Amino acid sequence: MSDGAAPVKLFEKKERIFPKRVWGRFRKLKWAAMVALLGIYYLAPFLRWDRGPHAPDQAILIDMPARRAYFFFIEIWPQEVYYLTGILILAAVALFFATSLFGRVWCGYACPQTVWTDLFVWVERIVQGDRVKRMRLAKAPWGFEKTWKLALTHSLWLVIGMLTGGTWVFYFNDAPTLLENIIHLDVPMGVLGWILALTFSTYLMAGFAREQVCMYMCPYSRFQSAMFDRDTLIIGYDEKRGEPRGKYKKGDSWDDRGHCIDCTACVQVCPMGIDIRDGLQMECIACGLCIDACDGIMDKLELPRGLIRYDTNHNQEARDSGMKERSHLLRLRTSYYAAIIALVGAVMLYGLIHRSPVELHVLHDRNPLFVKLSDGRIRNGYDVKILNKTHEDKTYQLVIEGLNGAEIRIQGAGSLDAAALPVFADRVGHFRVFVTADKPKDIRADAHFRLEEVGGPNADRYDGVFMSGKE
């Protein structure tokens, strides 16, 4: 390249998408989903749930200082992280299940990126006008109208982002208390940092990145085709009915031509900026807005709806060949997913139903493993933790079985003995325990620790070891 020559552009600049407003059954469904999901998100932290005097009354709360997670009647301790694993497995398989049945309906209706982008686009449309006006405003030189409209748009976006970030931290704090602190500008720096970070991320992702998040950042669009088959419900263009396409004037004959009049209404309303007539594409989020746009055009032309529609490849081929269509709901792939969801759900439900309100954990000393006393008896040391998962103070009795002449002593507990170990409500009792017993025959003997609630039905058991030396 010679000096002074313009640099070679290898990539075209990404054009901004201005989706046009459309109204129809799928747009109504998207509005209903957005209102419901945003309502749940913004209002859920303020729901109350009475757990007793020693527990928080917020229905949904992740209490980081206390290391607890509360979801209505469910309380998850750090030791029960397997419940979180089960929830993640259920969420992933449920997503696969829905995708195999209905395509990318999650992306089109329930994904947070879609929900907040829809809200931001609605605000943009209210302030700046519909598609043509927004395009004209974007290309116009800076002036009073452009300045105040963009300033108002971005200000409203920031307000929504701040509400989003503020609501998120409510799930990790008592919502009414934190809201009062925010109103009085008495917010901890850690909380304020999270609010600002989430405000900026919402403003950036829903205001600017938009479809680029789905196209370049989200991995789901890359591997979702692996969950598709010929019976997956996807959005498609009826090429047999629509082609050959061409412009149409009122009174023209429909002979030797398709029903698609190449109006590009389906392209103008697409939030991803794709042309569904080119076939299923990675960028398609199955929102159905192109169906609403096309059905509206078909109504004006007095033609049947469904030129663009939700359909399966198998049924479209069967319809074209005059064969019988079949249901896309019951098939081998969806049966596998349903079976996994049922199995994991049943295991989690069983665990919750039979969840013990008390847990006993015993850790044997590593150094020394044992101490031989002057009378020939053997002493072992243990760290004992008692998890009181109830919301009432409890007293427990610790008993050891399987050793001859076993005695339990609690170190540094004063008058406290193994028959009355107090543990506060919703807390972990930590005790240093020494067990003295006659020398067993084997170097390693079984020691069974049994914990019983004094005056109550709750109990737990831990199978440990008692170490001794050789003769």
C-alpha positions in Angstrom: 0.0 0.0 0.0 1.5 3.3 -1.1 1.9 6.2 1.4 -1.3 8.3 1.8 -3.6 5.5 0.6 -6.7 4.8 2.6 -6.4 1.7 4.8 -8.1 -1.5 3.6 -11.2 -2.3 5.5 -11.5 -6.1 6.0 -14.7 -5.9 8.0 -17.9 -4.0 7.5 -19.1 -1.8 10.4 -22.0 -3.4 12.3 -25.2 -1.6 11.4 -27.6 -0.7 14.2 -30.9 -2.4 14.2 -34.1 -0.4 14.6 -36.9 -3.0 15.1 -40.3 -1.8 13.9 -43.3 -1.9 16.2 -45.7 -4.8 15.5 -48.9 -6.0 17.2 -50.2 -9.6 17.2 -50.6 -12.7 19.3 -46.9 -13.3 19.8 -46.1 -9.7 20.6 -48.9 -9.9 23.2 -47.4 -13.0 24.6 -44.0 -11.3 24.8 -45.5 -8.4 26.7 -47.3 -10.8 29.1 -44.0 -12.7 29.7 -42.1 -9.4 30.2 -44.6 -8.0 32.7 -44.8 -11.3 34.6 -41.0 -11.8 34.8 -40.2 -8.2 35.7 -42.9 -8.2 38.3 -41.5 -11.4 39.9 -38.0 -10.0 39.8 -38.8 -6.6 41.2 -41.3 -7.7 43.8 -40.1 -11.1 45.0 -37.6 -9.7 47.6 -40.4 -8.0 49.5 -42.4 -11.2 50.0 -42.4 -12.3 53.6 -42.3 -15.8 55.1 -42.5 -16.4 58.9 -39.7 -18.8 60.0 -39.8 -18.1 63.7 -38.1 -15.5 66.0 -34.5 -16.5 65.2 -34.7 -16.5 61.4 -35.1 -13.9 58.7 -38.7 -13.4 57.4 -37.7 -12.6 53.8 -39.2 -15.3 51.5 -36.2 -15.4 49.1 -32.9 -14.5 50.6 -29.3 -15.4 50.2 -27.7 -14.5 53.5 -24.0 -14.4 52.8 -22.8 -13.4 56.4 -24.9 -16.3 57.9 -24.1 -18.6 54.9 -27.7 -19.5 54.3 -30.0 -19.5 51.4 -33.7 -19.2 52.0 -36.5 -20.0 49.5 -39.9 -19.9 51.2 -39.9 -23.1 53.4 -36.6 -24.3 52.1 -33.4 -23.4 53.9 -30.0 -24.5 52.4 -26.8 -24.6 54.4 -23.3 -24.6 52.9 -23.1 -28.4 53.6 -26.1 -28.9 51.4 -24.6 -27.4 48.2 -25.8 -30.6 46.4 -29.3 -28.9 46.4 -27.8 -26.1 44.3 -26.2 -28.6 42.1 -29.6 -30.3 41.6 -31.2 -26.9 40.8 -28.6 -26.2 38.1 -29.0 -29.7 36.6 -32.8 -29.2 36.5 -32.5 -25.8 35.0 -30.1 -27.0 32.3 -32.1 -30.1 31.4 -35.3 -28.1 31.4 -33.8 -25.7 28.9 -32.7 -28.7 26.7 -36.2 -30.1 27.0 -37.9 -26.9 26.1 -35.5 -26.4 23.2 -36.0 -29.8 21.8 -39.8 -29.2 21.8 -40.2 -25.5 20.9 -36.8 -24.3 19.7 -35.4 -21.2 21.3 -38.5 -20.0 23.1 -36.4 -19.3 26.2 -34.3 -16.8 24.1 -37.4 -15.2 22.6 -39.5 -14.8 25.7 -37.8 -15.4 29.0 -34.0 -14.7 28.7 -33.1 -11.7 30.9 -31.2 -10.2 27.9 -34.4 -10.4 25.8 -36.7 -9.1 28.6 -34.6 -6.0 29.4 -33.8 -5.3 25.7 -37.6 -5.3 25.0 -38.1 -2.8 27.8 -35.3 -0.6 26.6 -36.6 -0.6 23.0 -40.1 0.3 24.3 -38.6 3.3 26.2 -36.7 4.3 23.0 -39.8 4.0 20.9 -41.9 6.1 23.4 -39.3 8.9 23.4 -38.0 8.9 19.8 -40.9 7.3 17.8 -41.1 4.2 15.7 -38.5 2.8 13.3 -38.4 5.4 10.6 -38.2 8.3 13.1 -35.5 6.6 15.2 -33.4 6.0 12.0 -33.9 9.5 10.9 -32.9 10.8 14.4 -29.8 8.7 14.5 -28.6 10.1 11.1 -29.6 13.7 11.9 -26.9 16.3 13.0 -26.8 17.3 16.6 -29.4 19.8 17.6 -31.9 20.6 20.3 -34.4 17.8 19.4 -31.8 15.1 19.1 -30.0 16.2 22.3 -33.1 16.2 24.5 -34.6 13.0 23.1 -31.3 11.0 23.4 -30.7 12.5 26.9 -34.2 11.5 28.1 -33.8 8.0 26.5 -30.5 7.3 28.2 -31.7 8.8 31.5 -34.6 6.4 31.6 -32.3 3.6 30.7 -30.1 4.4 33.6 -33.1 4.6 35.9 -34.2 1.1 34.8 -30.6 -0.1 35.2 -30.4 1.3 38.7 -33.7 -0.3 39.7 -32.4 -3.6 38.3 -29.1 -3.4 40.2 -30.9 -2.2 43.4 -33.3 -5.1 43.2 -30.6 -7.6 42.8 -28.9 -6.7 46.0 -32.2 -6.9 47.8 -32.0 -10.7 47.3 -28.8 -10.7 49.5 -30.1 -8.3 52.2 -33.3 -7.6 54.1 -35.1 -5.7 51.3 -37.2 -3.2 53.4 -34.2 -2.3 55.6 -31.9 -1.8 52.6 -34.6 0.2 50.8 -34.9 2.5 53.7 -31.1 2.9 53.8 -31.0 3.7 50.1 -33.7 6.3 50.6 -31.7 8.0 53.3 -28.4 7.6 51.3 -26.9 5.4 54.0 -25.7 2.5 51.8 -22.6 0.4 52.5 -19.9 0.8 50.0 -20.0 -2.9 49.0 -23.7 -2.7 48.3 -23.3 0.5 46.4 -20.6 -1.0 44.3 -22.8 -3.9 43.3 -25.7 -1.5 42.5 -23.5 0.7 40.3 -21.9 -2.3 38.5 -25.3 -3.9 37.7 -26.7 -0.5 36.7 -23.9 -0.1 34.2 -24.0 -3.7 32.9 -27.8 -3.5 32.3 -27.4 -0.1 30.6 -24.6 -1.5 28.4 -26.2 -4.9 27.5 -29.8 -3.8 26.9 -29.0 -0.3 25.6 -26.1 -0.9 23.3 -25.0 -4.6 23.0 -28.5 -6.0 22.5 -28.5 -8.6 19.7 -24.7 -8.8 19.8 -25.0 -10.5 23.2 -27.0 -13.2 21.6 -24.8 -13.5 18.5 -21.3 -13.2 20.0 -21.4 -13.6 23.8 -24.0 -16.2 24.6 -22.8 -19.8 23.9 -26.4 -21.1 23.6 -26.8 -19.9 20.0 -23.8 -22.0 19.1 -24.8 -25.3 20.4 -28.6 -25.1 20.4 -28.7 -26.8 17.0 -27.5 -30.0 18.7 -30.8 -30.2 20.4 -32.9 -29.7 17.3 -34.2 -32.5 15.1 -36.9 -32.7 12.4 -39.6 -32.6 15.0 -38.5 -29.5 16.8 -41.0 -26.6 16.6 -39.1 -23.7 14.8 -40.1 -20.6 12.9 -40.0 -21.2 9.2 -41.0 -19.6 5.9 -43.2 -21.7 3.6 -41.1 -21.4 0.5 -43.5 -23.6 -1.6 -46.3 -21.2 -0.9 -44.3 -18.0 -0.9 -42.1 -18.3 -4.0 -41.6 -16.8 -6.5 -41.9 -13.6 -4.5 -42.4 -10.2 -6.0 -44.1 -6.8 -5.6 -47.8 -6.8 -5.7 -50.4 -4.2 -6.7 -54.1 -4.4 -5.8 -56.0 -6.2 -8.5 -53.0 -8.3 -9.7 -53.5 -12.0 -10.3 -51.9 -14.5 -7.9 -51.4 -17.0 -10.8 -47.8 -18.2 -11.3 -46.5 -16.3 -8.3 -46.1 -16.8 -4.6 -47.9 -15.1 -1.7 -44.7 -13.3 -0.5 -44.8 -9.7 -1.8 -41.3 -9.0 -0.7 -42.5 -6.2 1.6 -39.6 -7.0 4.2 -42.1 -6.5 7.1 -40.6 -9.7 8.7 -37.1 -8.2 8.5 -38.1 -4.8 9.8 -39.7 -6.2 13.0 -36.9 -8.7 13.7 -34.9 -7.7 16.8 -31.9 -9.6 15.4 -32.1 -8.0 12.0 -32.3 -11.3 10.0 -34.4 -12.4 7.1 -36.3 -15.6 8.1 -37.0 -16.3 4.4 -33.3 -17.3 4.1 -34.0 -20.3 6.4 -33.3 -21.0 10.0 -30.3 -19.1 11.3 -28.2 -19.1 14.4 -29.3 -15.6 15.3 -33.0 -16.4 15.3 -34.4 -16.3 18.9 -37.9 -17.6 18.0 -39.7 -14.6 19.3 -42.5 -14.9 16.6 -42.6 -11.2 15.7 -42.0 -12.0 12.1 -45.1 -14.2 12.2 -47.2 -11.3 13.6 -45.8 -9.0 10.8 -46.5 -11.5 8.0 -49.9 -12.4 9.3 -50.8 -8.7 9.3 -49.8 -8.4 5.7 -51.7 -11.6 4.8 -54.8 -10.2 6.4 -54.6 -7.0 4.3 -54.2 -9.1 1.2 -57.0 -11.4 2.2 -54.8 -14.4 2.0 -54.5 -17.3 4.5 -52.2 -16.7 7.5 -49.2 -18.9 8.1 -46.7 -18.0 5.3 -44.3 -17.6 8.2 -45.2 -19.8 11.2 -44.1 -22.1 13.9 -43.8 -25.6 12.4 -41.6 -28.7 12.3 -39.5 -29.8 9.4 -41.2 -33.2 9.5 -44.7 -31.8 9.3 -43.9 -29.3 6.6 -42.5 -32.1 4.5 -45.5 -34.3 5.3 -47.9 -31.5 4.4 -46.1 -30.9 1.1 -46.3 -34.6 0.2 -49.9 -35.1 1.4 -48.9 -37.4 4.2 -50.2 -37.3 7.8 -48.7 -35.0 10.3 -47.5 -36.2 13.7 -47.2 -34.6 17.1 -43.8 -33.2 18.0 -44.3 -33.6 21.8 -43.8 -37.3 22.3 -40.6 -38.7 20.9 -37.4 -40.4 22.2 -35.3 -37.3 22.8 -38.0 -35.5 24.9 -38.6 -38.7 26.8 -35.0 -38.8 27.9 -35.1 -35.2 29.1 -38.4 -35.7 30.9 -37.0 -38.8 32.6 -33.9 -37.0 33.8 -36.0 -34.1 35.1 -38.3 -36.5 36.9 -35.4 -38.4 38.4 -33.4 -35.4 39.6 -36.6 -33.7 40.9 -37.7 -36.9 42.8 -34.2 -37.2 44.4 -34.3 -33.6 45.5 -37.9 -33.9 46.8 -37.0 -37.0 48.7 -34.0 -35.2 50.2 -36.1 -32.2 51.3 -38.8 -34.4 52.8 -36.3 -36.5 54.8 -34.0 -33.6 55.6 -32.7 -34.0 59.1 -33.1 -30.9 61.3 -29.8 -31.8 63.0 -26.4 -33.0 61.6 -23.4 -34.4 63.4 -19.9 -34.2 62.0 -16.8 -35.6 63.7 -13.2 -35.0 62.7 -10.4 -37.1 64.2 -7.2 -35.5 65.3 -4.3 -36.1 62.9 -1.5 -35.3 65.4 -1.3 -37.1 67.7 -3.6 -39.9 66.5 -3.8 -41.2 70.1 -2.4 -40.8 73.6 -1.6 -43.7 75.9 -2.4 -42.8 79.5 -0.5 -44.1 82.6 -3.2 -46.6 83.4 -2.9 -48.2 80.0 -6.1 -46.7 78.5 -6.2 -44.9 75.2 -7.4 -41.3 74.5 -8.4 -39.9 71.1 -9.2 -36.3 70.3 -12.0 -35.1 68.0 -13.5 -31.9 66.7 -17.3 -32.3 66.9 -19.7 -30.0 65.0 -23.4 -30.1 65.7 -25.6 -28.3 63.1 -28.9 -27.2 64.6 -31.1 -26.5 61.5 -34.1 -25.6 63.5 -35.1 -22.1 64.6 -35.1 -22.9 68.3 -32.3 -23.3 70.8 -31.6 -27.0 71.4 -29.7 -29.2 73.9 -28.2 -32.5 72.7 -26.7 -35.6 74.2 -23.5 -37.1 72.7 -23.0 -40.9 73.2 -20.3 -43.1 71.8 -20.8 -46.8 71.1 -18.6 -49.7 70.1 -15.8 -49.1 72.7 -15.3 -50.8 76.0 -15.3 -48.4 79.0 -15.6 -45.3 76.8 -15.8 -41.9 78.5 -16.4 -38.5 76.9 -14.9 -35.3 78.2 -15.6 -31.8 76.7 -12.5 -29.7 76.8 -12.8 -26.1 78.1 -16.5 -26.4 78.7 -16.5 -26.0 82.5 -19.4 -27.8 84.0 -20.7 -28.8 80.5 -20.8 -32.5 79.8 -21.7 -34.7 76.9 -25.2 -35.2 78.2 -26.2 -31.6 77.7 -24.5 -29.8 74.8 -26.3 -26.5 73.9 -26.6 -25.3 70.4 -28.3 -22.0 69.5 -31.0 -21.8 66.9 -29.9 -22.0 63.3 -26.2 -22.3 64.4 -23.3 -24.7 64.4 -22.1 -25.9 67.8 -18.3 -26.6 67.9 -16.9 -28.8 70.6 -13.5 -30.2 71.4 -14.1 -33.8 72.6 -11.7 -36.4 74.1 -12.7 -40.0 74.2 -11.0 -42.4 76.6 -11.5 -46.1 76.4 -9.9 -49.5 77.1 -7.2 -50.4 74.6 -9.0 -52.2 71.7 -7.6 -55.4 70.1 -7.1 -53.7 66.7 -5.0 -50.6 65.9 -8.1 -49.1 64.3 -11.4 -49.7 65.9 -14.9 -48.5 64.9 -16.4 -45.7 67.1 -20.0 -44.9 66.6 -21.1 -41.4 67.7 -24.8 -41.0 68.4 -26.4 -37.6 68.9 -29.9 -37.2 70.5 -32.0 -34.2 71.2 -32.7 -33.9 74.9 -36.5 -34.0 75.2 -37.0 -34.2 71.4 -37.1 -36.6 68.5 -34.2 -35.4 66.4 -31.1 -37.5 66.2 -28.1 -38.2 64.0 -25.3 -40.7 63.8 -21.7 -40.6 62.7 -19.4 -43.6 62.2 -15.8 -42.7 63.1 -12.6 -44.5 64.2 -10.7 -44.9 67.5 -6.9 -45.3 67.0 -4.5 -47.1 69.3 -0.9 -48.3 69.1 0.6 -51.8 68.7 1.2 -54.0 71.7 
